[in-house]
Amino acid sequence: MNTALIGRYHLHIKQVQTLLETLQDYDDATLNKQPAPGSWSAAQTVQHLLKSETGVLAYCRKKMQFESNFKKAGIFSRIRVGLLGIMLWAPIKFKAPKVIDTENLPEFSRLDDLKAEWAKTHKNWLDFLEELPEKMADKAVFKHPRAGRINWKQTFLFFQWHTKRHAAQIRRAIVAAGK
């Protein structure tokens, strides 16, 4: 068990819980209202974040079943993650990977269901991290679509940046929904 990684992941859990708490003030109709044609509703954006995090865990579990020769993340990984951070802060729109894009997001979601699903995902991540062998703690297992292979700390940093970026999108969707 790597308590440092678990601690880093807990920072992300707190961030998600805070985001979900802010959504408690709105009804499901407001959260599911699209701000404009072709734009994600607040609920769809939450669903995108959730699917992203769940998908990363599934990917890492699968990779670790079939591979064992993972390398440590080096200087180039840090540079790529830094560039990813800049990209996530820039007001540039990115196409989401197909598995977590519009076609794979439900048109309507209940906030209570999203909260329960995210709690389950967080538990699954914590269980995974509890079982993660110490020798894997600094390995670059996750292959980010734009940043390439990154280690666990970098993965959790991506989760935090990704959530922060989309939290702003969620706020804009709620404002556009008239609340």
C-alpha positions as CSV (number, residue, x, y, z in Angstrom):
1,M,0.0,0.0,0.0
2,N,1.3,3.5,-0.9
3,T,-0.2,6.0,1.5
4,A,1.3,8.9,-0.4
5,L,-0.7,7.9,-3.5
6,I,-3.8,7.3,-1.5
7,G,-3.4,10.7,0.0
8,R,-3.1,12.4,-3.4
9,Y,-6.2,10.6,-4.6
10,H,-8.1,11.7,-1.5
11,L,-7.4,15.3,-2.6
12,H,-9.2,14.6,-5.8
13,I,-12.1,12.9,-3.9
14,K,-12.5,16.0,-1.8
15,Q,-12.5,18.1,-5.0
16,V,-15.3,16.0,-6.5
17,Q,-17.3,16.0,-3.3
18,T,-17.2,19.8,-3.2
19,L,-18.3,20.0,-6.8
20,L,-21.2,17.6,-6.2
21,E,-22.2,19.5,-3.1
22,T,-22.5,22.7,-5.1
23,L,-24.9,20.9,-7.5
24,Q,-27.3,19.9,-4.6
25,D,-28.9,23.3,-4.9
26,Y,-30.3,22.5,-8.4
27,D,-33.0,20.2,-9.6
28,D,-32.3,17.5,-12.1
29,A,-34.2,19.4,-14.8
30,T,-31.8,22.3,-14.5
31,L,-28.7,20.1,-14.4
32,N,-29.8,18.3,-17.5
33,K,-30.7,21.4,-19.6
34,Q,-28.3,21.9,-22.5
35,P,-27.0,25.5,-22.6
36,A,-27.0,25.4,-26.4
37,P,-27.5,22.9,-29.1
38,G,-24.6,20.5,-29.2
39,S,-23.3,21.6,-25.8
40,W,-23.2,19.4,-22.7
41,S,-25.5,20.0,-19.9
42,A,-24.1,20.2,-16.4
43,A,-25.1,16.6,-15.8
44,Q,-23.5,15.4,-19.0
45,T,-20.2,17.2,-18.0
46,V,-20.3,15.4,-14.6
47,Q,-21.0,12.2,-16.5
48,H,-17.9,12.9,-18.7
49,L,-15.7,13.4,-15.7
50,L,-17.0,10.2,-14.1
51,K,-16.6,8.1,-17.2
52,S,-13.1,9.5,-17.6
53,E,-12.0,8.5,-14.2
54,T,-13.7,5.1,-14.4
55,G,-12.2,4.5,-17.8
56,V,-8.6,5.3,-16.5
57,L,-9.0,2.8,-13.8
58,A,-10.3,0.1,-16.2
59,Y,-7.4,0.9,-18.6
60,C,-4.8,0.6,-15.8
61,R,-6.2,-2.6,-14.4
62,K,-6.2,-4.2,-17.8
63,K,-2.7,-3.0,-18.7
64,M,-1.3,-4.3,-15.4
65,Q,-2.8,-7.8,-16.1
66,F,-0.9,-8.1,-19.4
67,E,2.2,-6.0,-18.9
68,S,4.8,-6.0,-16.1
69,N,7.6,-4.0,-17.6
70,F,6.4,-0.4,-16.9
71,K,9.0,2.3,-16.8
72,K,9.3,5.2,-14.4
73,A,8.0,8.5,-15.7
74,G,11.0,10.7,-16.6
75,I,11.7,14.3,-17.5
76,F,9.8,14.1,-20.8
77,S,6.7,12.8,-18.9
78,R,6.9,15.8,-16.6
79,I,7.2,18.1,-19.6
80,R,4.3,16.6,-21.3
81,V,2.2,16.8,-18.2
82,G,3.1,20.4,-17.8
83,L,2.1,21.1,-21.3
84,L,-1.2,19.2,-20.6
85,G,-1.8,21.5,-17.7
86,I,-1.3,24.6,-19.9
87,M,-3.7,23.1,-22.4
88,L,-6.3,22.4,-19.8
89,W,-6.1,26.0,-18.5
90,A,-6.2,27.6,-22.0
91,P,-9.6,28.6,-23.3
92,I,-9.3,26.0,-26.1
93,K,-12.0,23.5,-26.8
94,F,-10.8,19.9,-27.2
95,K,-12.5,16.9,-28.7
96,A,-13.1,14.3,-26.0
97,P,-12.0,10.7,-26.7
98,K,-14.8,8.9,-28.3
99,V,-15.6,6.6,-25.4
100,I,-16.4,9.7,-23.2
101,D,-17.8,12.0,-25.9
102,T,-21.3,13.2,-26.5
103,E,-22.5,10.0,-28.2
104,N,-21.7,8.0,-25.0
105,L,-23.2,10.5,-22.5
106,P,-26.8,10.0,-21.5
107,E,-29.2,12.8,-22.2
108,F,-30.6,12.7,-18.7
109,S,-29.0,11.8,-15.4
110,R,-30.2,12.1,-11.8
111,L,-27.7,13.8,-9.5
112,D,-28.3,11.2,-6.8
113,D,-27.3,8.4,-9.3
114,L,-24.2,10.3,-10.4
115,K,-23.2,10.7,-6.7
116,A,-23.7,7.1,-6.0
117,E,-21.8,6.0,-9.1
118,W,-18.9,8.4,-8.3
119,A,-18.7,7.1,-4.7
120,K,-18.4,3.6,-6.2
121,T,-15.7,4.7,-8.5
122,H,-13.8,6.3,-5.7
123,K,-14.0,3.1,-3.6
124,N,-12.8,1.1,-6.6
125,W,-9.8,3.4,-7.0
126,L,-9.0,3.3,-3.3
127,D,-9.2,-0.6,-3.3
128,F,-7.0,-0.6,-6.3
129,L,-4.4,1.7,-4.7
130,E,-4.5,-0.4,-1.5
131,E,-3.5,-3.5,-3.5
132,L,-1.0,-1.7,-5.7
133,P,2.4,-3.2,-5.2
134,E,5.0,-0.7,-3.8
135,K,7.3,-1.4,-6.7
136,M,4.5,0.0,-9.0
137,A,4.1,3.3,-7.1
138,D,6.3,5.3,-9.5
139,K,5.6,3.6,-12.7
140,A,4.0,5.2,-15.8
141,V,1.0,2.9,-16.4
142,F,-1.7,5.2,-17.7
143,K,-1.3,6.4,-21.3
144,H,-3.1,9.8,-21.5
145,P,-4.4,10.5,-25.1
146,R,-2.4,13.7,-25.3
147,A,0.4,13.5,-22.8
148,G,1.4,9.8,-23.3
149,R,2.5,7.6,-20.4
150,I,2.3,9.2,-17.0
151,N,2.7,8.0,-13.5
152,W,0.1,7.8,-10.7
153,K,0.8,11.2,-9.2
154,Q,0.6,12.8,-12.6
155,T,-2.6,10.9,-13.3
156,F,-4.2,12.2,-10.2
157,L,-2.9,15.7,-11.0
158,F,-4.6,15.3,-14.4
159,F,-7.9,14.3,-12.6
160,Q,-7.7,17.5,-10.5
161,W,-7.0,19.8,-13.5
162,H,-9.6,18.1,-15.6
163,T,-12.2,18.4,-12.9
164,K,-11.4,22.1,-12.3
165,R,-11.6,22.8,-16.0
166,H,-15.0,21.1,-16.3
167,A,-16.3,22.7,-13.0
168,A,-16.2,26.0,-14.8
169,Q,-18.1,24.5,-17.7
170,I,-20.7,23.1,-15.3
171,R,-21.2,26.5,-13.7
172,R,-21.7,28.1,-17.2
173,A,-24.2,25.4,-18.1
174,I,-26.2,26.1,-14.9
175,V,-26.2,29.8,-15.5
176,A,-27.4,29.3,-19.1
177,A,-30.1,27.0,-17.8
178,G,-31.5,30.1,-16.0
179,K,-30.6,29.4,-12.4
